[in-house]
């Protein structure tokens, strides 16, 4: 069977450093930190009192007020970013075959805030069950892709992927496969997350997963730095329009890049900790290269998972050295989580978008907040510390690893006609 080629024809982003693609990219190349004290609730008694929240975002600027109230924030974010991506792709929705257009969307947690609100309201009552009739459809992790398909009438494949922090990368890979196998011509894909809540912050704090650098939030996310002390929770969404190559050419679409391949693996090691030698990370990158039919030396850069956790950054760096050998020293590595924080299930989408824009503009966004080298991480690797670097990027990989040992990697490359 001849696999069909898949290209990217639309992008949308809603992030802590920018509420659309242009703002997001400007934030990335200028090394803007999205971390600040939490405004959504009183976090004064929490171990971590800051996060990477969205700035100046009001859902009702984009959505009908009545409809917005039926959605958890994670679904609102999905609707806003996917709308930007669909508009960017420039479809004629009157002539598009909507039976061949689908939606695959990722979220690691889904409507956590909705669940939190309903449970707190119930606990504050007299035991009489008084729940919002939209409680369940606001909370479930698959409702975002349902809302997107309803808005545009897309009747093709439609489901959600849930693999913790790898969720939206898995969504992209699934969408890629559905198109190249001939099951669809167009897919809206990506992911969204809205876990900056009492439950989200409290739960991750209880795991000792978050940075507690309350005295200096803006520099708290410091991947590969000796003094990193955990990740910074972020929120937002990233959306991509994937399209079969000939379909895109036939309608004269703007094409950002080609999806070269996708890889998946499991650590099979621990529910939260990565394999200390980066075994799963190594395997997922090798699987991605194999799927793309490329050699390690073909790759110009890797957008690392790079969460700013002591174990994770070290394991991933080991894996990169194992996969790329001496070539690793010639590549640009970076972690955009140093700026956006960790968007959990949305991380893979916003970081794949960063990788695509790196190729488009010939600029690698920096890994900010680096102050001290970690002796356990090879200092000869170029992590693009603190300042963006100009470089022609033809092939870029993006890594995402989730609790449970879920690993996913997607490879994007410049279009070859």
C-alpha positions in Angstrom: 0.0 0.0 0.0 1.3 3.4 -0.9 0.9 5.8 2.0 -0.4 9.3 1.1 1.7 12.4 2.0 0.4 14.7 4.8 1.1 18.4 5.1 0.2 21.2 7.6 -2.0 23.9 6.1 -3.3 25.8 9.2 -2.1 26.7 12.7 -3.7 28.1 15.9 -2.3 28.8 19.3 -3.5 30.0 22.7 -0.6 30.1 25.2 0.7 31.9 28.3 2.9 34.0 26.1 0.5 34.8 23.3 -3.1 34.4 22.4 -2.6 33.6 18.7 0.1 32.3 16.4 1.8 35.7 15.8 1.9 36.6 19.5 3.1 33.1 20.5 5.9 33.2 18.0 7.0 36.7 19.1 7.0 35.5 22.7 9.1 32.5 21.8 11.9 34.2 19.9 12.0 37.0 22.5 12.4 34.7 25.4 9.3 35.8 27.3 8.4 34.0 30.5 4.7 33.3 30.9 5.0 32.5 34.7 3.4 34.8 37.2 1.5 34.6 40.5 -1.8 32.7 40.2 -4.9 34.9 39.7 -7.6 32.3 39.3 -7.9 31.5 43.0 -6.2 32.4 46.3 -3.0 30.3 46.2 -1.4 31.8 49.3 -1.5 28.6 51.3 -0.2 26.4 48.4 3.4 25.2 48.1 3.4 26.7 44.6 1.7 30.0 44.2 2.4 30.7 40.5 1.7 29.2 37.1 1.7 30.1 33.4 -1.9 31.3 33.0 -3.4 32.9 29.8 -3.2 36.6 29.8 -6.0 39.0 28.8 -8.2 36.1 27.6 -12.0 36.3 27.7 -13.8 33.4 26.1 -16.8 35.6 25.3 -14.6 37.7 22.9 -14.6 34.6 20.7 -17.6 32.5 21.7 -21.3 33.2 22.2 -21.9 33.8 25.9 -24.5 31.1 26.2 -22.3 28.5 24.4 -19.2 29.4 26.4 -21.0 28.7 29.6 -21.7 25.1 28.4 -17.9 24.5 28.1 -15.1 24.0 30.5 -12.1 26.2 30.0 -10.2 23.4 28.3 -13.0 23.2 25.6 -13.1 26.9 25.2 -9.4 27.0 24.5 -9.9 24.2 22.0 -12.6 26.1 20.1 -10.5 29.3 20.0 -7.3 27.7 18.8 -9.0 25.4 16.2 -10.9 28.4 14.8 -7.7 30.2 14.2 -6.3 27.1 12.5 -9.3 26.5 10.3 -9.3 30.2 9.2 -5.6 30.0 8.6 -6.1 27.0 6.3 -8.4 29.0 4.1 -11.0 26.4 3.4 -14.1 27.0 1.4 -16.4 25.3 3.8 -19.2 25.3 1.2 -17.3 23.0 -1.1 -15.2 21.0 1.4 -16.2 17.3 1.6 -17.1 17.3 5.3 -17.5 13.5 5.3 -13.7 13.4 4.7 -12.8 16.0 7.4 -12.4 14.9 11.0 -11.2 16.0 14.4 -8.8 14.2 16.8 -8.0 16.2 19.9 -5.9 15.5 23.0 -6.3 16.5 26.6 -4.5 14.8 29.6 -7.1 15.8 32.2 -10.1 17.5 30.4 -12.6 19.4 32.5 -10.9 19.4 35.8 -12.3 22.8 36.9 -15.8 21.7 36.1 -15.4 18.6 38.2 -13.9 20.6 41.0 -16.7 23.2 41.0 -19.5 20.6 41.0 -17.9 18.6 43.9 -17.3 21.6 46.0 -20.8 22.8 45.5 -22.2 19.4 46.5 -19.9 19.2 49.6 -21.1 22.6 50.7 -24.8 21.5 50.5 -27.0 19.3 52.6 -26.4 16.1 50.6 -29.2 16.7 48.1 -27.7 16.1 44.6 -28.1 19.4 42.8 -25.8 19.2 39.8 -25.5 21.4 36.7 -27.1 19.5 33.7 -24.0 20.3 31.7 -21.7 18.8 34.4 -20.8 15.6 32.5 -20.7 17.1 28.9 -18.5 19.9 30.2 -16.1 17.6 32.0 -15.4 14.7 29.7 -12.1 14.7 27.7 -13.7 14.0 24.4 -16.2 16.9 24.3 -13.7 19.4 22.8 -13.4 17.4 19.5 -17.2 17.0 19.6 -17.7 20.8 19.8 -15.2 21.4 17.0 -16.9 18.9 14.7 -20.3 20.4 15.5 -19.2 23.9 14.7 -17.8 23.0 11.2 -20.0 20.0 10.4 -17.0 17.8 10.0 -18.3 14.2 9.9 -15.1 12.3 9.5 -13.1 10.4 12.3 -13.7 12.1 15.6 -12.2 11.1 19.0 -10.0 12.1 21.8 -6.5 10.9 22.8 -5.5 10.7 26.4 -1.9 9.9 27.3 -1.1 12.5 29.9 1.5 14.9 28.7 1.8 13.0 25.4 -1.9 13.4 24.5 -1.8 16.0 21.8 1.3 14.5 20.1 -0.6 11.2 20.0 -3.5 13.1 18.5 -1.3 14.5 15.8 0.1 11.1 15.0 -3.3 9.6 14.8 -4.6 12.3 12.5 -1.5 11.9 10.4 -2.1 8.1 10.1 -5.8 8.5 9.3 -5.0 10.7 6.4 -2.1 8.8 5.0 -4.1 5.5 5.2 -6.9 7.1 3.2 -9.6 7.4 5.9 -9.7 11.2 5.7 -8.4 14.2 3.6 -8.5 16.8 6.3 -8.0 16.6 10.1 -8.2 19.2 12.8 -5.8 18.1 15.5 -4.0 19.3 18.6 -4.8 19.6 22.2 -5.9 21.8 25.1 -5.6 21.9 28.9 -6.9 24.0 31.7 -5.5 22.5 34.9 -4.5 25.7 36.7 -7.1 25.0 39.4 -7.2 24.3 43.1 -7.3 20.6 42.3 -4.5 20.8 39.7 -2.1 22.8 41.7 -2.8 20.9 44.9 -2.5 17.5 43.2 0.8 18.2 41.4 2.2 19.8 44.6 1.3 16.7 46.6 3.5 14.8 44.1 6.4 17.2 44.5 6.3 17.7 40.7 6.1 21.5 40.7 8.7 24.2 41.2 8.2 26.1 44.4 10.3 29.1 43.5 7.6 31.5 44.7 10.2 34.3 45.1 11.0 34.4 41.4 8.3 32.8 39.3 9.6 34.1 35.9 12.8 32.1 36.2 11.2 29.0 37.8 11.1 26.9 34.7 14.7 26.2 34.0 15.2 23.1 31.9 18.7 21.6 32.1 19.8 24.0 34.8 21.6 22.6 37.8 19.1 24.2 40.2 15.8 23.2 38.4 13.3 22.0 41.0 10.2 20.9 39.0 7.9 22.1 36.2 5.7 25.1 36.1 2.1 24.4 35.3 0.8 26.0 32.1 -2.5 26.1 30.2 -3.7 26.8 26.7 -4.1 25.0 23.4 -2.5 24.4 20.0 -4.3 23.4 16.8 -3.0 22.1 13.5 -4.8 21.4 10.2 -3.4 18.3 8.6 -4.3 17.7 5.0 -3.5 15.2 2.3 -0.9 16.7 0.0 -2.7 16.4 -3.4 -5.9 17.7 -1.7 -4.0 20.8 -0.5 -2.3 21.4 -3.8 -5.6 21.1 -5.7 -7.2 24.0 -3.7 -4.0 26.1 -3.8 -3.5 25.9 -0.1 -0.6 27.6 1.8 1.6 24.7 3.1 3.8 25.1 6.2 5.6 21.8 6.1 5.1 18.0 5.7 4.6 15.6 8.6 7.4 13.1 8.1 6.6 10.5 10.7 5.6 9.7 14.2 6.9 7.4 16.9 5.4 6.0 20.1 6.8 3.9 23.0 6.4 3.0 26.6 8.9 3.2 29.4 7.2 0.3 31.2 9.1 1.5 34.3 7.2 3.7 36.7 3.9 5.6 37.0 5.6 9.0 37.1 9.4 8.8 36.9 11.1 8.4 33.5 13.4 5.4 32.9 16.8 6.6 34.3 18.6 5.8 31.1 16.0 7.3 28.9 15.1 3.9 27.4 11.6 4.9 26.4 12.7 8.3 25.1 15.4 6.6 23.0 13.0 4.1 21.5 10.4 6.7 20.6 12.9 8.8 18.7 14.2 5.8 16.9 10.7 4.7 16.1 9.9 8.2 14.7 13.0 8.2 12.5 12.2 4.8 11.2 8.6 5.8 10.4 9.9 8.9 8.5 12.6 6.9 6.7 15.3 9.3 7.8 18.7 8.9 9.5 19.7 10.6 12.7 22.1 12.9 10.8 19.1 14.3 8.8 17.7 16.0 11.9 18.6 19.6 12.6 16.9 20.0 16.0 14.8 18.6 18.7 12.2 20.4 20.7 12.7 18.5 23.9 10.1 17.5 26.4 12.4 19.4 28.8 10.1 19.9 31.7 12.7 21.3 34.2 12.4 18.2 36.5 15.7 16.8 37.9 15.2 13.3 36.5 13.4 14.0 33.3 15.9 16.4 31.7 18.8 14.2 32.5 17.1 11.0 31.1 16.1 12.8 27.9 19.6 14.2 27.3 21.0 10.7 27.6 18.5 9.4 25.1 19.4 12.1 22.6 23.1 11.3 22.8 22.3 7.6 22.4 20.1 8.2 19.3 22.2 10.9 17.6 25.7 10.1 18.7 28.3 12.7 17.6 25.6 14.4 15.5 23.9 15.5 18.7 26.6 18.1 19.2 25.7 19.7 15.8 22.0 20.0 16.4 20.0 22.8 18.2 18.1 21.4 21.2 15.6 23.6 23.1 12.8 23.5 25.6 10.0 26.0 25.0 8.5 25.0 28.4 11.0 27.4 29.9 8.7 30.1 28.6 5.2 28.5 28.3 5.4 26.3 31.3 4.1 22.7 30.9 0.8 22.6 29.2 0.3 18.9 30.0 -1.9 17.4 27.3 -1.6 20.5 25.1 2.2 20.6 25.3 2.9 18.4 22.2 0.7 20.6 19.9 2.1 24.0 21.0 5.6 22.6 20.8 5.1 21.0 17.3 3.8 24.4 16.2 7.0 26.0 17.6 9.0 23.4 15.6 7.1 24.3 12.4 7.6 28.0 12.9 11.3 27.4 13.5 11.6 25.9 10.0 9.5 28.7 8.5 11.5 31.5 10.0 15.0 29.9 10.3 15.1 30.7 14.0 15.4 28.4 17.0 13.6 29.7 20.1 15.7 29.7 23.3 15.7 27.6 26.4 15.5 30.5 28.9 16.4 30.7 32.6 19.7 28.9 32.3 22.2 30.0 35.0 24.3 27.0 36.0 25.5 24.0 34.1 24.4 20.6 35.5 27.4 18.3 35.6 25.2 15.3 34.9 24.2 16.7 31.5 26.7 16.9 28.7 27.6 20.6 28.4 28.7 20.2 24.8 25.1 19.8 23.7 23.6 23.0 22.3 20.4 23.7 24.3 20.0 27.1 22.7 20.3 28.7 26.1 18.8 32.1 26.8 18.8 33.6 23.3 17.2 32.5 20.0 19.6 31.4 17.3 19.3 31.8 13.6 19.7 28.5 11.7 18.2 26.8 8.6 16.0 24.1 10.0 14.8 21.4 7.5 13.9 18.6 9.8 12.8 19.0 13.5 11.5 16.5 16.0 9.3 17.2 19.0 9.3 15.0 22.1 6.5 14.5 24.6 6.5 12.1 27.5 3.6 11.5 29.9 2.9 10.0 33.3 2.4 6.3 32.9 5.5 6.0 30.7 3.7 7.2 27.5 6.2 8.6 24.9 5.3 10.2 21.6 7.5 12.0 19.0 6.5 13.7 15.8 8.9 14.7 13.0 8.2 17.7 10.7 10.2 18.6 7.6 10.2 21.2 4.9 8.1 20.3 1.9 9.9 18.7 -1.0 7.8 19.0 -4.1 
